[in-house]
Amino acid sequence: SVSATMGSTFAAAVLLVVLGAQGVQCFLPSLKHPQSLLPGGCRGCFAGRARMAAGREEQVEVSEAYPRPRQGSALSRRETLGVSGGIVAASLSMVPAPGLAEDAAAPFDVLFTVQLSPEEEGQVGLKVHPDWSPRGAQRFRELVEAGFYNDCRFFRVLPGFVAQFGINGDPAVMSQWRGRNLRDDPVTVTNSRGTLSFATGGPNSRTTQVFINFKDNKFLDRSGFSPFAEVTSGMDIVEKLYSGYGEGAPNGNGPNQGLIQSKGNAYLSASYPKLSFIKSAKVVEGSPPATSGS
């Protein structure tokens, strides 16, 4: 009946809100469940899957959402499902955040040493701009200085779209950051080629995952992906990142984010041994000191 359907939808929406409040990261709609449970669509919706196999306990896969290719593009049709509809909050408008941009720290540099393959490595230089995305820039610096990104795999590399990283290879370390969500920064610059933004699972859900834009992805601006840094050297290294595994689960054959979070690099080394990774990440000496942020 209509009332029963409405009741089920309301219950599902309540479940989403509760899960979001607990810091649970979510998949975007899967091919089997393309409709969002929230009116008008959303950037992150629960599509965790429970499986029972002989001799194994039930496993629930939950993962952080991520940027999707433009709907209707060749990449979108081939590898993943774009999100229809969508909610664009007022906080996502391309204007400076009052009281943040003016007080932001000066730009600083970060250097990645990247292991492309067992035989090849290279360096990628970044310029981080706190005036673009104050909270995002501060979180990135905090993670770099904590050594969080050392040995992190580029687990989702889609040529012509993005290269994504930021799940620590040690599940114990990852668990300490999973619920430390950041409030959104407004989008003040576009997602152009070579810029970096945090991945999100919905409003105010940024934690540790970051992507590098391979091309101009201006359409991501409307969904609130706020660039905080840019590649200043080594974009040729970024373009050499291993991409043979394609899109991640559940829409492709690549790594499952939930399993990376629960099993770490042991899972990736066994199942996806060719992934490129960050050997080390460091703030370049001489960069201005960090300032407090929230």
C-alpha positions in Angstrom: 0.0 0.0 0.0 1.0 3.7 -0.3 1.2 4.1 3.5 3.4 1.0 3.8 5.7 2.2 1.1 6.0 5.6 2.7 6.6 4.0 6.0 9.4 1.9 4.6 11.0 4.9 2.9 10.8 6.9 6.1 12.4 4.1 8.1 15.2 3.8 5.6 15.8 7.6 5.7 16.0 7.4 9.5 18.5 4.6 9.2 20.7 6.7 6.9 20.6 9.6 9.3 21.6 7.4 12.3 24.4 5.8 10.3 25.6 9.2 9.2 25.6 10.5 12.7 27.8 7.6 13.8 30.4 8.4 11.1 29.6 5.4 8.9 30.8 6.0 5.3 28.5 5.0 2.5 28.5 3.8 -1.1 26.9 5.8 -3.8 23.9 4.0 -5.5 24.9 0.7 -7.0 23.7 -0.6 -10.4 21.1 -2.7 -8.7 19.9 0.1 -6.5 20.2 3.3 -8.5 17.5 5.2 -6.7 18.5 7.3 -3.7 16.4 6.8 -0.5 16.3 10.5 0.1 14.1 13.0 -1.9 15.8 14.3 -5.0 18.9 12.0 -4.6 22.0 12.4 -2.5 25.7 12.2 -2.8 26.0 9.3 -0.5 23.5 6.6 0.3 23.7 3.3 2.1 24.2 0.3 -0.1 26.1 -2.0 2.2 25.8 -5.7 1.3 25.7 -8.6 3.8 26.9 -11.9 2.6 26.8 -15.4 4.2 29.1 -18.1 2.9 29.8 -21.6 4.2 32.4 -21.6 6.9 32.5 -17.8 7.1 30.8 -15.3 9.2 28.5 -12.6 7.8 30.4 -9.7 6.4 29.0 -6.2 5.8 30.8 -4.0 3.4 30.5 -0.3 4.0 32.6 2.3 2.2 33.2 5.9 1.7 31.6 7.6 -1.3 33.7 9.2 -3.9 33.5 11.4 -7.0 31.8 9.9 -9.9 32.4 10.5 -13.6 30.1 12.9 -15.4 26.8 11.1 -16.1 26.6 9.9 -19.7 30.3 10.0 -20.3 32.1 7.0 -21.8 33.8 6.3 -18.4 30.5 6.6 -16.6 28.7 4.2 -18.9 31.6 1.7 -18.9 32.6 1.6 -15.3 30.2 3.2 -12.8 26.9 4.8 -12.3 26.6 8.5 -12.1 24.3 10.1 -9.5 21.0 11.5 -10.8 19.4 14.5 -9.2 21.4 15.6 -6.2 21.1 18.2 -3.5 23.3 21.3 -3.7 23.4 23.0 -0.3 23.9 26.7 0.1 27.2 26.0 1.8 28.5 24.6 -1.4 28.3 27.9 -3.4 31.6 29.1 -4.8 32.2 32.0 -2.3 34.8 32.3 0.5 33.9 31.0 3.9 33.3 34.0 6.2 36.0 34.3 8.8 38.0 31.4 7.4 39.7 32.6 4.2 40.9 35.8 5.8 42.5 34.0 8.7 43.9 31.1 6.8 47.6 30.2 6.9 49.9 30.9 4.0 50.3 28.3 1.3 52.8 25.5 2.0 54.5 22.7 0.0 54.2 18.9 0.4 56.4 16.4 -1.4 55.2 12.8 -2.2 57.7 10.1 -3.1 55.7 7.6 -5.1 56.5 4.0 -5.9 55.0 3.5 -9.4 56.2 -0.1 -9.7 59.0 -2.2 -8.2 61.4 -0.7 -10.7 60.3 2.9 -10.8 59.6 5.7 -8.4 59.1 9.5 -8.7 58.3 12.6 -6.8 55.1 14.7 -6.9 55.2 18.3 -5.5 52.1 19.9 -4.1 51.1 23.4 -3.2 48.5 23.5 -0.5 46.2 26.6 -0.3 44.5 27.1 3.0 42.7 30.1 1.5 41.0 27.8 -1.0 39.7 25.3 1.6 40.8 26.1 5.1 39.6 23.0 6.9 40.6 20.7 4.1 44.1 22.1 4.0 44.5 21.9 7.7 43.4 18.3 7.8 45.7 17.4 5.0 48.7 18.9 6.8 47.7 17.1 10.0 47.6 13.8 8.2 50.9 14.4 6.3 52.7 15.4 9.5 51.3 12.3 11.3 52.7 10.0 8.6 49.2 8.9 7.7 49.8 8.8 4.0 53.0 6.8 4.1 52.5 3.5 2.3 49.0 4.4 1.2 47.9 2.9 -2.1 46.4 4.7 -5.0 43.5 2.3 -4.9 41.2 3.9 -7.5 42.9 5.2 -10.6 40.6 6.1 -13.5 42.5 7.7 -16.4 40.7 10.8 -17.7 39.0 11.3 -14.3 40.7 10.9 -10.9 43.4 9.1 -8.9 42.2 8.4 -5.3 44.1 7.5 -2.2 43.9 8.0 1.6 42.9 4.7 3.3 45.8 3.9 5.7 47.2 0.4 5.3 46.9 -0.3 9.0 43.3 -0.9 10.1 44.1 0.2 13.6 45.3 3.6 12.4 42.4 3.9 10.0 39.9 3.3 12.7 41.2 6.3 14.7 40.3 8.6 11.8 37.1 7.1 10.4 34.7 9.1 12.5 36.7 12.4 12.5 34.5 14.2 10.0 35.3 17.7 8.8 32.7 20.4 8.3 32.4 21.3 4.6 34.4 24.2 3.1 32.8 26.2 0.3 34.0 25.6 -3.3 36.1 28.6 -4.1 38.1 27.2 -7.0 37.2 24.7 -9.7 38.3 21.0 -9.9 40.7 21.6 -12.7 43.5 19.3 -13.9 46.0 18.7 -11.1 44.0 19.9 -8.2 43.3 17.8 -5.1 40.0 17.5 -3.2 38.8 15.3 -0.4 36.4 12.5 -1.2 33.0 12.7 0.6 30.2 10.5 1.6 27.7 13.3 2.0 27.6 16.7 3.7 30.3 17.3 6.4 31.8 13.8 5.9 35.4 14.5 4.7 38.0 12.4 6.7 41.2 11.2 5.0 40.5 10.2 1.4 41.7 12.5 -1.4 41.7 12.5 -5.1 43.8 14.2 -7.8 42.0 15.4 -10.9 43.4 14.0 -14.1 41.4 16.5 -16.2 39.2 19.6 -15.7 36.2 18.1 -13.7 34.3 21.3 -13.2 31.0 19.4 -12.8 32.3 18.1 -9.4 32.1 21.7 -8.1 28.4 21.5 -8.0 28.6 18.5 -5.6 30.7 20.3 -3.1 34.2 18.8 -3.8 36.4 21.7 -2.6 39.9 21.7 -4.0 42.6 22.5 -1.3 45.8 21.9 -3.3 47.4 21.6 -6.7 50.2 19.6 -8.3 53.1 21.9 -9.0 55.6 19.2 -10.2 55.4 15.6 -11.2 52.1 15.4 -12.9 53.8 13.1 -15.3 54.3 10.7 -12.3 50.6 11.0 -11.4 49.7 10.0 -15.0 51.9 6.8 -14.6 50.0 5.5 -11.6 48.9 1.9 -12.1 45.3 1.9 -13.4 44.9 -1.7 -14.6 42.3 -2.7 -11.9 39.7 -0.1 -12.9 36.8 1.0 -10.9 36.4 -0.4 -7.4 33.7 -2.6 -6.0 30.7 -2.9 -6.2 30.7 -1.3 -9.7 34.0 -2.7 -10.9 36.7 -5.2 -10.3 39.0 -2.9 -8.4 39.6 -2.8 -4.6 36.7 -2.8 -2.2 37.0 0.3 0.1 35.4 -1.5 3.0 37.9 -4.4 2.9 40.8 -2.0 2.6 39.6 -0.3 5.8 39.1 -3.7 7.7 42.1 -5.6 6.3 44.5 -2.9 5.2 47.5 -3.4 2.9 47.5 -7.1 3.5 44.3 -7.3 1.5 45.7 -5.0 -1.3 49.1 -6.8 -1.5 47.4 -10.2 -1.9 44.7 -9.2 -4.3 46.0 -6.0 -6.0 49.8 -6.2 -5.9 50.4 -3.8 -8.8 48.9 -0.7 -7.1 51.2 2.3 -7.0 51.7 3.8 -3.5 53.0 6.8 -1.6 56.4 5.8 0.0 56.5 9.0 2.0 54.7 12.3 2.3 56.3 15.3 4.0 55.8 19.0 4.5 58.7 20.7 2.7 61.1 22.4 5.2 60.5 26.2 5.3 56.8 26.0 4.8 54.8 28.1 7.4 53.8 26.2 10.6 50.4 24.7 10.9 47.5 26.7 12.5 44.5 25.4 14.4 41.5 24.4 12.5 38.2 22.4 12.9 
